[in-house]
Amino acid sequence: MSFWQLSDGIRLHHQLPHGHDGHGMPAVGRPDSSYHVAIDTGDDSAGDGGDGFFTGQIINSPVALFNPVNTAHAAVHGHADAHQSNDVQINQHAVQMAGIGGQGGNGNLAAGGSISAVEPASGLSMAGSGSGAIDSGGNTAGNGGDGYFYGGIIHASMVIYEPINISVVAGYDSTALANQANNASFNQSALQMAGIGGNGGDSNITTGGSASLSSSAPESIATGGNSAGNGGTGSFYGTLLDAPVVIYHPINIAVAAGGGTAEASQSNTVQIDQSAIQIAGVGGNGGDGNAVIGGNVLTSGYGALSGGWQIESGGNQAGNGGDGYFHGSLVHTSVVVYDPVNIAVAGYNSTTEAHQTNNVALDQSSSQTAGVGGNGGSGNVAMGGNADIASSGLGSGSDTIATGGNGAGNGGSGHFSGSLIDVSVAIYAPINIAIAGPHSTAEADQVNNVHIDQSAIQMAGIGGNGGHTNFALGGDIAAHLLSDLHLMS
């Protein structure tokens, strides 16, 4: 094996060039010129926050139209009175989040392993080709999952509020009274989240394993690639759309003929929320208190002329959150048409009264969740096993030695392709009419207490949560390989 341009954390014993060892003593010449391809003991990470990626648009376009109408018209010796009271609160709240990376955990440790190699010069009886790759790093613990979002988040809410109150005295010596009181609260809240990486776990440890070599090494040695307690990645491609519409149009009319009295009273207490919570492609949280350790590799002897081995003691996983993938659209479209009508009409020398009282609460809630990765478990361990190999001669060697690839307590991945659509429509149009002919009395009373929720919970492609206090351990291997000539003798 030939080592050249080596990185930190590597302890080597090799021959110096120019025939000297630095102390005036002759030294064996440099080995053959085939260099080692890659030696990696780093790339370990612990407690890093996940990256957030967002490409698209976030749009919040609320519209509110408030146009009250109040009219009083009196004839000769008549009395017209129109009262309108409006207490309106319009919020149109919207919280929109996209492509936010998860937070990194605390109290973590990441350390790259060491490599010690002793390589004699090439000769006729020694294999001269170097190792293809030695990797004891790439371990991860407690990192937050990345969040990816490509598309748009749109919240377009519209409120049309037009109360109408009309009092008309149409005849001589008559009275018309029109009273309208409105208490309206419009919120139209929306919480939309997309492509948010999960949080990293706390108190995690990741350590790259060591490799001690004394021969022409095998083709590939990997003791890293272990992971524990990492948050799952969240990916979302599509659109989050929330478009609530409120049309509130109360009408109150009082009309009195000659010598008549008409009174129309309308009282409305309305609360419309139209809440929507939409979550898509959110990576699961990483577990706490996890440890991941790459296994050790010790080889002694001469490798094979025909290619060498693959030694794998890493690739263990424990308590990682499942990834969430969502491709499509989350749509919440709610429409409310609220149109109460109250009319009082009095003929000649008559009396009419129309009373209408409405208490309405419209929520139209919707909770839509799609492609959410499961949370990682806590207190997990993922450890690569040890490999101890002694070989000699020109034997063909083992192709593959693997003690890793174990998994424990990992959350399942969630995949969803399609659309989650919630369309709720509420039309509320109470009508109250009182009409009195000559010398008569008419009275109409209407009281309505209405509660409309139209809740919807839609969940698709959600990864399961990872278990707690799990272990994933790679096994140990001890092997002594002899040459083919020795076996034939």
C-alpha positions, 0 to 999 in steps of 0.5 A: 500500500502507498500513502501520499498526502495524508490528512490529520488524525492518521498515524503512519509508518512509511519509508522516507524518500531519497534513501534516508530516514532523517537520522543518517541511516539508509532507508528502504526505497519508496513503495510503488507509485500507486497512491491511496485513493481516499482516507476519510475519518471526518465528516462526523456531525452532531446536533447540527440544525437542518437547512431550510430551502424555499423556492416560490412565493408567500402571498397574503392578500386580505380584502375587507369591504365595509359599506353600511347603509342607514336611511330614514324618510318621513312624509308630511306629519310623519316620523321616521327613525332609523338606528344602526349600530355596528361593532365590527372587528376584522383581523384576517390573521395569517401565519405562513411558514416555509422551508425552515431548518430545524434547530440543532441539539445541545451538548453533542460531540463529533470526533473523527477516528484515527488510521494507523498503517504500516506498509513495506515496500513492494516486492515480488512476494507482496501485493503492491496495489493500495486500498481504494477507500478507508472511511471511519467517519460520516457518523451523525447524531442529533441533527435536525432534518432539512426542510424543502419547499417548492411552490406557493403559500397563499392566503386570500381572505375576503370580507364583504360587510354591507348592513342596510337599515331603511325606515320609510314613512309613506303616509300622512301622520305615520311612524316608522322605526328601523333598528339594526344592531350588529356585532361582527367579528371576522378572524379568518385565521390560517396557519400554513407550514411547509417543508420544515426540518425537524429539530435535532436531539440533545446530548448526542455523541458521534465518533468515527472508528479506527482502522489499523492496517499492516499490509496491502489493504482491502479495496474498501473499509468503512466503519462509519455511516452510523446515525442516531436520533436525527430528525427526518427530512421534510419535502413539499412540492405544491401549493398551500392555499387558504381562501376564505370568503365572508359575505355578510349582508343584513337587511332591515326595512320598516315601512308605514302607511298613513296613520300606521306604525311600523317597527323593524328591529334586527340584532345580529351577533356574528363570529366567523373564524374559518380557521385552517391549519395546513401542514405538509412535508415536515421532517420529524424531530431527532431523538435525545441522548443518542450515541453513534460510534464507528467500529474498529478495523484491524488487519494484518498480512498481505492482501489479495492480488485479485482485488481484496475485500470490503469490510463494513461495520457501520451503517447502523441506525437508531431512533431516527425520525422518518422522512416526510414527502408530499407532492400536491396541494393542500386547499382550504376554501370556505365560503359563508353567505350570511344574509338575514332579512327583516321587513315590517310593513304597516297599512293604513291606521295599522301596527306591525312589528318585526323582530329578528335576533341572530346569534351565529358562530361559524368556524369551518375549521380544517386541519390538513396534514400530509407527508410528515416524517415521524419523530426520532426516539430518545436514548438510542445507541448505534454502534459499528462492530469490530473487524479483526483480520489476519491474512498472509500469502496470495489468497483471494480473500473474502469479498464482503464482511459486514456487521452493520446496517442494523436499525432500531426504533426508527420512525417510518417514512411518509409519502403522499402524492395528490391533493388534500382539499377541504371546501366548506360552504355555509349559506345562512339567509333567515327572512322575517316579514310582518305585513299589516293591512288597514286597521290591523296588527301584525307581529313577526318574531324570529330568534336564531342561535346557529353554530356551524363548524364544518370541521375537517381533519385530513391526514396522509402519508405520515411517518410513524414515530421512532421508539425509545431506548433502542440499541443497534450494535454491529457484531464482531468479526475475527478472521485468520486467512491463510494463503492458497498454497498453504491450504493446498499443502 
